[in-house]
Amino acid sequence: MFIYPENLKAKPMLWLWELRDIGIIGVSFLLSVLALAQGMGMPPLVITVLYAFLAIRVDGSSILDFLRRAACFLFLEQQYYEWRLDP
C-alpha cells in the first residue's frame, strides 16, 4: 500500500516539520549540547527549542512563515501607495 501526498510537488514532511527544518534543528541541537558541555550556558539550546516551536507546520503554514511575512511587510519591503481621485 502506497500513500501519496495530495500534491506531489509538496515539500517532504516528517512529523510536524519539513525535512529542511529537521536538519536545522538536529544540527543546532547537537551544537547546543556541545556548547552546554563547554560551559557556554543555555542560550543556544533555548534558541534551538524556540526555532523548533516556531517551525511547526499546521495546514501548510507555520508561525515562522507568518513572522517572516510580517517583517517583510513592516520593515524590509517598501510599501507604495498612490493617492488620486478617479473622476
LUMVO-428548 format. One record per residue: residue number from 1; x, y, z of N, C-alpha, C, CB in turn. Coordinates in pm, whole numbers, plus 50000, padded with zeros to 5 digits. Glycine has a CB too. Layout:
<sites>
<NUM,<X,Y,Z>,<X,Y,Z>,<X,Y,Z>,<X,Y,Z>>
...
</sites>
This chain:
<sites>
<1,<50085,49883,50000>,<50000,50000,50000>,<50090,50124,50000>,<49903,50000,50122>>
<2,<50064,50214,49907>,<50139,50337,49896>,<50050,50454,49932>,<50196,50354,49755>>
<3,<50103,50546,50010>,<50028,50665,50048>,<50099,50785,49986>,<50016,50680,50204>>
<4,<50032,50853,49896>,<50089,50968,49830>,<50031,51095,49889>,<50064,50963,49678>>
<5,<50111,51203,49894>,<50055,51330,49941>,<49955,51384,49839>,<50168,51433,49966>>
<6,<49871,51474,49883>,<49770,51531,49795>,<49834,51602,49676>,<49679,51628,49872>>
<7,<49942,51673,49702>,<50011,51746,49599>,<50151,51687,49587>,<50016,51899,49630>>
<8,<50183,51627,49474>,<50312,51560,49459>,<50428,51658,49455>,<50313,51477,49335>>
<9,<50401,51787,49441>,<50506,51888,49443>,<50526,51947,49582>,<50473,51999,49343>>
<10,<50456,51896,49681>,<50468,51946,49817>,<50605,51910,49875>,<50356,51890,49907>>
<11,<50651,51992,49967>,<50780,51966,50031>,<50767,51846,50124>,<50829,52091,50109>>
<12,<50874,51765,50134>,<50868,51647,50221>,<50856,51686,50369>,<50992,51559,50200>>
<13,<50772,51614,50440>,<50745,51643,50581>,<50781,51521,50665>,<50596,51684,50602>>
<14,<50821,51548,50788>,<50843,51444,50887>,<50782,51494,51016>,<50996,51409,50905>>
<15,<50681,51427,51064>,<50601,51468,51179>,<50542,51605,51152>,<50686,51469,51308>>
<16,<50581,51707,51226>,<50521,51840,51208>,<50615,51939,51140>,<50479,51895,51342>>
<17,<50730,51892,51093>,<50830,51981,51034>,<50865,51936,50893>,<50957,51985,51120>>
<18,<50915,52032,50813>,<50973,51996,50684>,<51108,51931,50711>,<50986,52121,50589>>
<19,<51157,51854,50615>,<51285,51786,50635>,<51400,51884,50650>,<51314,51691,50519>>
<20,<51391,51999,50583>,<51494,52102,50599>,<51498,52149,50744>,<51469,52221,50503>>
<21,<51381,52170,50803>,<51375,52214,50943>,<51427,52107,51037>,<51232,52250,50980>>
<22,<51399,51980,51008>,<51451,51871,51091>,<51603,51872,51089>,<51397,51734,51041>>
<23,<51663,51894,50972>,<51808,51902,50963>,<51865,52018,51042>,<51851,51913,50818>>
<24,<51803,52135,51029>,<51848,52253,51103>,<51835,52231,51253>,<51767,52377,51060>>
<25,<51723,52175,51295>,<51701,52151,51438>,<51801,52048,51491>,<51556,52102,51462>>
<26,<51826,51942,51415>,<51920,51839,51460>,<52062,51891,51475>,<51920,51724,51363>>
<27,<52110,51965,51374>,<52246,52018,51381>,<52258,52122,51491>,<52286,52081,51245>>
<28,<52159,52211,51502>,<52168,52314,51605>,<52153,52253,51746>,<52060,52421,51582>>
<29,<52074,52146,51759>,<52064,52080,51889>,<52198,52017,51928>,<51953,51973,51886>>
<30,<52263,51955,51832>,<52394,51895,51859>,<52495,52003,51899>,<52445,51818,51735>>
<31,<52498,52113,51825>,<52589,52223,51860>,<52552,52286,51994>,<52586,52330,51750>>
<32,<52423,52292,52026>,<52379,52348,52154>,<52423,52261,52271>,<52227,52364,52155>>
<33,<52412,52129,52254>,<52456,52038,52360>,<52607,52048,52378>,<52415,51891,52328>>
<34,<52682,52058,52268>,<52826,52074,52279>,<52862,52207,52346>,<52892,52066,52141>>
<35,<52789,52313,52314>,<52813,52442,52377>,<52781,52436,52526>,<52731,52552,52309>>
<36,<52674,52365,52561>,<52637,52350,52702>,<52744,52271,52777>,<52500,52280,52715>>
<37,<52801,52170,52712>,<52906,52091,52776>,<53034,52171,52794>,<52934,51965,52693>>
<38,<53057,52269,52707>,<53176,52353,52718>,<53157,52471,52813>,<53216,52404,52581>>
<39,<53039,52482,52871>,<53014,52587,52970>,<52967,52719,52911>,<53137,52610,53048>>
<40,<52911,52718,52791>,<52865,52842,52729>,<52724,52881,52774>,<52868,52829,52579>>
<41,<52659,52798,52848>,<52528,52832,52901>,<52413,52778,52818>,<52516,52981,52912>>
<42,<52293,52821,52855>,<52170,52769,52794>,<52120,52845,52671>,<52064,52771,52896>>
<43,<52165,52966,52639>,<52106,53040,52527>,<52104,52964,52393>,<52180,53167,52508>>
<44,<52208,52893,52352>,<52197,52819,52225>,<52086,52713,52226>,<52329,52753,52192>>
<45,<52071,52645,52339>,<51967,52543,52349>,<51829,52608,52347>,<51985,52460,52477>>
<46,<51813,52721,52413>,<51685,52792,52414>,<51649,52839,52273>,<51690,52912,52511>>
<47,<51747,52890,52200>,<51723,52936,52063>,<51682,52817,51974>,<51849,53006,52006>>
<48,<51745,52703,51993>,<51711,52583,51916>,<51567,52538,51944>,<51808,52470,51948>>
<49,<51530,52535,52069>,<51394,52494,52106>,<51293,52596,52054>,<51380,52477,52260>>
<50,<51325,52724,52062>,<51236,52827,52010>,<51217,52812,51859>,<51291,52968,52043>>
<51,<51325,52787,51786>,<51314,52765,51641>,<51229,52642,51612>,<51454,52749,51578>>
<52,<51250,52535,51687>,<51172,52413,51666>,<51024,52439,51689>,<51222,52301,51760>>
<53,<50991,52519,51788>,<50850,52550,51815>,<50791,52637,51705>,<50835,52621,51951>>
<54,<50866,52738,51661>,<50814,52830,51559>,<50805,52765,51421>,<50902,52953,51551>>
<55,<50882,52658,51396>,<50883,52594,51265>,<50778,52484,51251>,<51020,52536,51238>>
<56,<50699,52457,51353>,<50594,52355,51344>,<50494,52396,51237>,<50522,52335,51483>>
<57,<50465,52306,51147>,<50372,52334,51037>,<50237,52271,51064>,<50429,52283,50902>>
<58,<50132,52352,51054>,<49995,52306,51065>,<49921,52362,50945>,<49928,52350,51200>>
<59,<49860,52275,50868>,<49787,52314,50747>,<49873,52392,50649>,<49665,52396,50783>>
<60,<50000,52358,50639>,<50088,52418,50540>,<50153,52550,50577>,<50014,52437,50419>>
<61,<50128,52601,50696>,<50193,52726,50736>,<50244,52714,50880>,<50095,52845,50723>>
<62,<50340,52799,50911>,<50398,52797,51045>,<50403,52939,51100>,<50539,52734,51044>>
<63,<50428,52950,51227>,<50441,53081,51291>,<50563,53153,51235>,<50452,53067,51444>>
<64,<50668,53079,51205>,<50789,53138,51149>,<50762,53201,51012>,<50900,53032,51137>>
<65,<50680,53137,50929>,<50643,53195,50800>,<50567,53326,50820>,<50559,53096,50718>>
<66,<50474,53326,50916>,<50397,53447,50943>,<50488,53559,50991>,<50289,53419,51048>>
<67,<50583,53529,51078>,<50675,53631,51127>,<50764,53685,51015>,<50760,53576,51240>>
<68,<50807,53598,50924>,<50887,53643,50809>,<50807,53737,50720>,<50938,53523,50727>>
<69,<50682,53700,50689>,<50598,53786,50606>,<50568,53918,50674>,<50467,53716,50571>>
<70,<50545,53915,50805>,<50518,54039,50878>,<50640,54129,50878>,<50474,54008,51021>>
<71,<50758,54074,50897>,<50881,54155,50896>,<50904,54215,50758>,<51002,54069,50938>>
<72,<50881,54139,50653>,<50897,54193,50518>,<50796,54305,50493>,<50879,54082,50412>>
<73,<50673,54286,50534>,<50570,54387,50512>,<50598,54513,50592>,<50433,54332,50547>>
<74,<50637,54497,50718>,<50652,54613,50806>,<50787,54682,50795>,<50629,54572,50947>>
<75,<50895,54608,50770>,<51028,54666,50780>,<51113,54655,50654>,<51100,54602,50891>>
<76,<51107,54544,50582>,<51206,54517,50479>,<51166,54559,50338>,<51236,54373,50479>>
<77,<51039,54560,50306>,<50995,54596,50173>,<50926,54731,50175>,<50902,54488,50115>>
<78,<50954,54810,50073>,<50893,54943,50065>,<50748,54929,50019>,<50973,55035,49969>>
<79,<50661,54997,50089>,<50521,54999,50053>,<50496,55118,49960>,<50430,55007,50179>>
<80,<50422,55097,49856>,<50396,55202,49758>,<50247,55231,49756>,<50447,55161,49618>>
<81,<50213,55355,49782>,<50073,55398,49780>,<50060,55512,49679>,<50025,55443,49922>>
<82,<49956,55507,49601>,<49930,55613,49504>,<49791,55670,49533>,<49940,55560,49357>>
<83,<49787,55797,49567>,<49661,55862,49600>,<49617,55948,49482>,<49676,55948,49728>>
<84,<49495,55929,49440>,<49439,56011,49333>,<49288,56001,49338>,<49493,55969,49195>>
<85,<49227,56097,49276>,<49081,56097,49264>,<49043,56048,49126>,<49022,56239,49291>>
<86,<48958,55951,49120>,<48910,55899,48991>,<48782,55973,48955>,<48886,55743,48996>>
<87,<48782,56049,48843>,<48658,56120,48807>,<48553,56030,48751>,<48687,56228,48706>>
</sites>
